[in-house]
Amino acid sequence: MELGAAGLQEQPFRMHGRPLVFVAYAGQQAAFDYLERTCSHPHGLGLFQGPPLSGKSTLLHQFAEHKLPDTEVAVVDGAGLNSAALLQAALRQFGYDLEFSSVNELLNMLKVFVQQQTAAGQAPLLIIENMHEMNPSALRVLCELAELKVRHHFALRLVLASDHSMASIVAAPAMNGISKRLPEPFSLGPLSQRETTDYLHAKLRAGGCFDPENVLPDDVCDELHDASGGWPGIVDRLAILALDSAENCPIRADQIERLELPNCTEFDAGETVADDDAEKIGPPNLFLTLNGKTLREMTMDQPRLMVGRAQHNDLCINSTYISRHHALLVKFGSATLLMDLNSTNGTFVNSRRVSNQVMVHEDIISLGNHRIKFIDPNAKERAVLEGSDFADTVIMKDLSGLQKMLAGGNTTQLPVPPELAVGDHQQ
């Protein structure tokens, strides 16, 4: 069917280049919120995941162009890039189209730019798509860039995007420059059935159609949702095929083709939160008690939280039974991991001594005579979380790993105290 027969002036379901219209939906807003948190956080490094044709690229470009008006942003496709090509692409995106004869010159130029921007209070953002397809030499340069600091804080904000889970790549020893920034992963979710209908009709209107329901009735939109799994890129592809093969309007449900859907088993897709459940979703809460009396309540709204006797801890407990650096809580997606930091008297969860433990709702952490109640209704199944790549990605094997993390900017943004100098393992 010709586009004009459907009341269209141009193809609304573009597979390449800029979309005709950017249609908002819940999963996209969750992604924007995640990207904004990543850019504002001192550690500023995120892993952005989603299957092929899930709309990652469109969303990332939209974020780069419209959400950060005062920030220098570069969006680079990392597929097949070596170190020189990566640096050239990043510099070009940042506005420098210069010819250099060596990787070192390119790297030094990019370092100077990043440090100058960060010193001026505008840390630049580098978004790399298809990170899993980068050449090893480019990954090494990426780690070097990730370690850049200005006044003890990481200088370059990074978002690494991929069609695959990046946990195994980030956990590799050679990727320490990335992993020590404790990247938080985000998995993009699909459109709901209602959102798919709104998405299709909005695109038809943008293409010039005044009566989109006459082209794609609601039952056909529902069929497109089921056939696509709700992934925007597949919705677009199936809609193009349906328009091309139909002889007249309206298109029928039996004219919708079925394609093989992308494999989403490598990582959990983000879930669309219903309005009734919106208040249930939030960061974990901690309640510190002593002899049944609540001493402090706090929300774990940062990627990590350090507990110990020393004043610079996020949760300072003044007790001789507590080590200076006793335990660390680290968030990884929707999960939270508790790690004992070789404390003298140990860390206990529900009366059982642990070295590391994935937390679940209403767990009781015991540190000396103090108790911390962990409240997170989203953390329900310990066994499922322990079966993931969580621990392999974020556990720090010894105190020296913690020292490196603190040297990169501790959670209270205070100078690293002398007692944490490398080589001091006293608790």
C-alpha positions in Angstrom: 0.0 0.0 0.0 1.3 3.5 -0.9 1.8 5.8 2.0 -0.7 8.3 0.6 -3.4 5.6 0.8 -2.9 5.6 4.5 -3.1 9.3 4.7 0.7 9.6 5.2 2.9 12.2 3.7 6.2 10.5 4.8 7.3 7.2 6.3 6.6 7.5 10.1 8.5 4.3 11.1 12.0 5.1 10.3 14.7 2.4 10.9 17.7 4.7 10.4 18.6 8.3 11.3 16.5 10.6 13.5 12.9 9.4 14.3 10.1 11.6 12.9 8.9 12.0 16.4 10.2 11.0 19.8 7.4 9.3 21.7 7.6 9.2 25.5 6.9 6.1 27.6 7.5 4.8 31.1 10.7 2.8 30.4 12.2 5.7 28.5 11.6 8.0 31.5 13.2 5.5 33.8 16.2 5.5 31.5 16.4 9.3 31.5 16.2 9.3 35.3 19.0 6.8 35.4 21.2 8.7 33.0 20.6 12.0 34.9 21.6 10.2 38.2 24.8 8.9 36.5 25.8 12.3 35.3 25.2 14.0 38.6 26.9 11.3 40.8 30.6 11.7 41.7 31.4 8.2 40.4 29.4 9.0 37.2 29.7 5.7 35.3 26.7 3.7 34.1 26.1 0.5 32.1 23.1 0.9 29.8 21.8 -2.4 28.5 19.0 -3.5 26.3 18.5 -6.1 23.5 18.9 -5.2 19.8 16.1 -2.9 18.5 15.1 -1.9 22.0 15.5 1.8 21.2 18.8 2.4 23.1 20.5 4.4 20.5 17.5 6.7 19.9 17.1 7.3 23.6 20.8 8.0 24.2 20.9 10.5 21.3 17.8 12.2 22.6 19.3 12.4 26.1 22.5 13.8 24.7 20.8 16.5 22.6 18.1 17.7 24.9 18.7 16.8 28.6 22.2 18.3 29.1 22.2 21.7 27.5 25.3 23.0 29.5 27.3 19.8 29.2 29.7 18.7 26.5 28.5 15.3 25.2 30.0 12.8 22.8 28.2 9.8 21.5 30.5 7.3 19.9 29.7 3.9 18.3 32.5 1.6 19.7 31.9 -1.3 17.3 35.3 -2.3 16.0 37.1 0.8 17.2 40.8 0.7 18.1 42.4 3.2 20.5 43.2 5.8 17.9 39.7 5.6 16.3 38.0 5.9 19.6 40.0 9.0 20.6 39.5 10.6 17.2 35.7 10.0 17.4 35.4 11.4 20.9 37.5 14.5 20.1 35.5 15.1 17.0 32.2 14.9 18.9 33.6 17.3 21.5 34.4 19.8 18.7 38.1 19.1 18.0 38.8 17.9 14.4 42.5 17.9 14.6 45.1 15.7 13.0 47.6 14.0 15.4 50.3 11.5 14.5 50.1 9.3 17.6 47.7 7.8 20.1 49.5 9.6 22.9 48.9 13.0 21.3 45.2 12.2 20.9 45.0 10.9 24.4 46.8 13.9 25.9 44.5 16.3 24.0 41.4 14.5 25.3 42.7 14.5 28.8 43.4 18.2 28.8 39.9 18.9 27.4 38.2 16.7 30.1 40.2 18.1 33.0 39.6 21.7 31.9 35.9 21.1 31.6 35.7 19.4 34.9 37.8 22.0 36.7 35.3 24.6 35.4 32.4 22.6 37.0 31.1 21.0 33.7 32.4 17.5 33.6 31.9 16.2 30.0 29.9 13.0 29.2 31.2 10.3 26.9 28.5 7.8 25.7 29.8 4.7 24.0 27.4 2.4 22.1 28.3 -1.2 21.4 30.9 -1.2 24.1 31.2 -5.0 23.9 32.5 -4.8 20.3 35.4 -2.5 21.1 39.0 -3.5 20.3 41.0 -4.4 23.4 43.3 -1.4 22.8 40.3 0.9 22.9 39.2 -0.7 26.2 42.6 0.0 27.7 42.3 3.7 26.7 38.8 3.8 28.0 40.1 2.5 31.4 42.8 5.2 31.4 40.2 7.9 30.7 38.0 6.5 33.5 40.7 7.1 36.0 41.1 10.8 35.2 40.5 12.9 38.3 40.2 16.6 39.2 40.5 17.5 42.9 40.2 13.8 43.9 37.0 13.3 41.9 36.5 11.4 38.6 36.6 13.8 35.8 34.8 12.1 32.8 31.2 11.0 33.1 30.8 7.7 31.2 27.8 5.7 29.9 28.6 2.4 28.3 25.8 0.9 26.2 25.5 -2.6 24.9 23.1 -5.3 23.5 24.7 -7.7 26.0 25.4 -7.9 29.7 28.7 -6.1 30.4 29.2 -7.6 33.9 31.8 -10.1 32.7 33.8 -7.5 30.8 33.7 -4.9 33.6 34.7 -7.6 36.1 37.9 -8.5 34.2 41.1 -7.6 36.0 42.3 -5.4 33.1 39.1 -3.3 33.5 39.8 -2.1 37.0 39.7 1.5 35.9 36.0 1.0 35.1 35.0 -1.5 37.9 36.4 0.6 40.8 34.0 3.3 39.9 31.2 0.8 40.9 29.1 1.2 37.7 25.4 0.8 38.2 23.7 -1.2 35.4 20.4 -0.3 33.9 18.3 -2.6 31.6 15.9 -0.8 29.3 12.4 -2.1 29.4 9.8 -2.6 26.5 6.6 -0.8 25.8 3.5 -1.9 27.5 0.5 -2.9 25.4 -1.2 0.5 25.9 2.1 2.3 25.3 2.6 0.4 22.0 -0.8 1.7 20.8 0.0 5.3 21.8 3.5 4.9 20.2 2.1 3.7 16.8 -0.7 6.3 16.7 1.7 9.1 17.6 4.1 8.1 14.8 1.2 7.9 12.3 0.1 11.4 13.2 3.6 12.7 12.8 3.7 11.2 9.3 0.6 13.2 8.4 -2.2 10.7 9.1 -5.3 12.4 10.7 -7.0 9.1 11.6 -4.4 6.6 12.8 -7.1 4.3 14.3 -8.4 3.7 10.8 -4.9 2.6 9.7 -3.9 0.6 12.8 -7.0 -0.2 15.0 -6.4 -1.0 18.6 -6.6 -4.8 18.1 -3.9 -4.6 15.4 -1.8 -2.5 17.8 -2.2 -5.2 20.4 -1.1 -7.8 17.8 2.0 -5.7 17.0 2.8 -5.5 20.7 2.6 -9.2 21.1 4.6 -9.9 17.9 7.3 -7.4 18.9 7.6 -8.0 22.6 7.1 -4.2 23.0 10.6 -3.4 21.7 10.3 -0.1 19.7 12.7 -1.0 16.9 10.8 -4.2 16.2 7.4 -2.4 16.4 8.7 0.0 13.7 9.9 -2.9 11.5 6.7 -4.8 11.8 4.6 -1.6 11.1 6.6 -0.9 8.0 6.0 -4.5 6.7 2.3 -4.3 7.5 1.9 -1.0 5.6 3.9 -2.3 2.7 2.0 -5.6 2.4 -1.6 -4.4 3.0 -3.8 -3.4 0.0 -6.0 -1.0 1.9 -7.0 0.3 5.3 -7.5 -0.7 8.0 -4.7 -3.2 8.4 -5.9 -6.5 9.9 -4.4 -8.4 12.8 -3.8 -11.5 10.6 -1.5 -9.4 8.3 1.0 -8.8 11.1 4.2 -10.9 10.6 6.0 -12.7 13.4 9.7 -12.2 13.7 12.2 -13.9 16.0 12.4 -11.7 19.2 15.8 -10.8 20.7 17.1 -12.9 23.5 16.7 -11.0 26.8 17.9 -13.7 29.2 21.4 -12.1 29.7 19.9 -9.4 31.8 16.5 -8.5 33.2 14.5 -6.0 31.2 13.4 -2.9 33.1 9.8 -3.2 34.4 7.2 -0.6 33.8 5.9 0.5 37.2 2.2 0.7 37.6 0.9 3.9 39.3 -0.4 1.8 42.3 3.1 0.5 42.9 5.0 3.7 42.4 5.3 4.4 46.2 6.8 1.0 46.8 9.8 1.5 44.6 12.7 3.4 46.1 16.1 3.0 47.7 16.7 0.8 50.7 16.2 2.3 54.2 18.4 1.5 57.2 17.5 1.7 60.9 20.4 1.7 63.4 19.4 0.5 66.9 21.1 -0.2 70.2 19.3 -2.2 72.9 16.0 -1.8 71.0 16.3 2.0 70.7 16.5 3.6 67.3 19.5 5.8 67.0 19.4 6.7 63.3 17.3 6.2 60.2 18.8 6.8 56.8 18.1 6.2 53.1 20.7 4.4 51.0 20.4 6.8 48.0 24.0 6.4 46.9 25.7 3.5 45.2 27.6 2.5 48.3 27.5 3.1 52.1 30.4 2.6 54.5 29.9 1.6 58.1 32.6 1.9 60.8 34.0 3.7 63.9 36.0 6.3 61.9 34.3 9.7 61.5 34.5 9.8 57.7 32.2 6.7 57.4 28.7 7.3 55.9 27.3 5.6 59.0 29.6 6.2 62.0 29.1 4.0 65.0 31.1 5.1 68.1 31.8 1.7 69.7 34.9 -0.2 70.7 33.3 -3.3 69.2 33.2 -1.7 65.8 36.3 -1.6 63.5 37.3 1.7 61.9 36.1 0.4 58.6 33.8 -2.4 59.5 31.4 -3.1 56.5 30.4 -1.8 53.2 26.9 -1.9 51.5 27.0 -1.7 47.7 24.0 -1.4 45.3 24.1 -3.2 42.0 20.9 -2.5 40.1 18.0 -3.5 42.4 20.2 -5.7 44.6 22.3 -4.6 47.6 25.5 -6.5 48.8 26.9 -6.3 52.3 30.7 -6.9 52.6 32.6 -7.4 55.8 35.9 -5.4 55.6 38.0 -7.9 57.6 36.5 -6.5 60.8 37.9 -7.6 64.2 34.5 -8.8 65.7 32.8 -9.8 62.5 29.6 -8.9 60.7 26.4 -10.9 61.2 23.2 -11.2 59.2 20.3 -12.7 61.0 22.8 -14.0 63.7 25.0 -15.8 61.0 28.5 -14.5 60.5 29.1 -13.5 56.8 32.0 -12.2 54.7 29.6 -11.0 51.9 25.8 -11.3 51.7 23.1 -10.3 49.3 20.5 -8.5 51.4 16.8 -9.2 51.5 13.9 -7.2 53.0 14.0 -7.0 56.8 17.4 -8.6 57.3 19.1 -7.7 60.6 22.8 -6.8 60.4 24.7 -7.1 63.7 27.8 -5.2 64.4 29.0 -5.6 68.0 26.0 -4.5 70.2 24.4 -2.5 67.4 21.8 -3.7 64.9 20.9 -2.3 61.5 17.6 -3.3 60.0 17.6 -3.4 56.2 14.3 -2.4 54.6 13.8 -2.9 50.9 10.5 -4.4 49.7 12.0 -5.0 46.3 14.7 -7.3 47.7 12.8 -10.5 48.1 14.8 -13.5 46.8 18.3 -14.0 48.1 18.9 -17.1 46.1 18.1 -15.5 42.7 20.3 -12.5 43.4 23.2 -14.7 44.5 23.0 -16.6 41.2 23.8 -13.5 39.2 27.1 -11.9 38.3 26.6 -9.4 41.2 29.3 -10.6 43.6 31.9 -11.2 40.9 31.4 -7.7 39.7 31.5 -5.6 42.9 33.2 -7.6 45.7 36.5 -6.0 46.7 38.9 -8.8 47.5 40.9 -7.0 50.2 41.3 -3.7 52.0 43.6 -2.3 49.3 40.7 -2.4 46.9 38.7 -0.3 49.3 41.6 2.1 49.8 41.6 2.7 46.0 37.9 3.4 46.1 38.2 5.9 48.9 41.2 7.6 47.3 38.9 8.2 44.3 36.5 10.2 46.4 34.8 8.7 49.5 31.1 9.0 50.0 31.3 12.0 52.3 33.7 13.8 49.8 36.2 14.3 52.6 40.0 14.0 52.2 41.3 10.5 52.7 42.6 10.3 56.3 46.3 9.4 56.9 45.3 6.1 58.5 44.0 4.9 55.1 47.3 5.3 53.3 48.1 2.3 51.1 49.7 -0.5 53.1 47.8 0.2 56.4 45.6 -2.8 57.0 44.9 -2.2 60.7 41.3 -2.3 61.7 
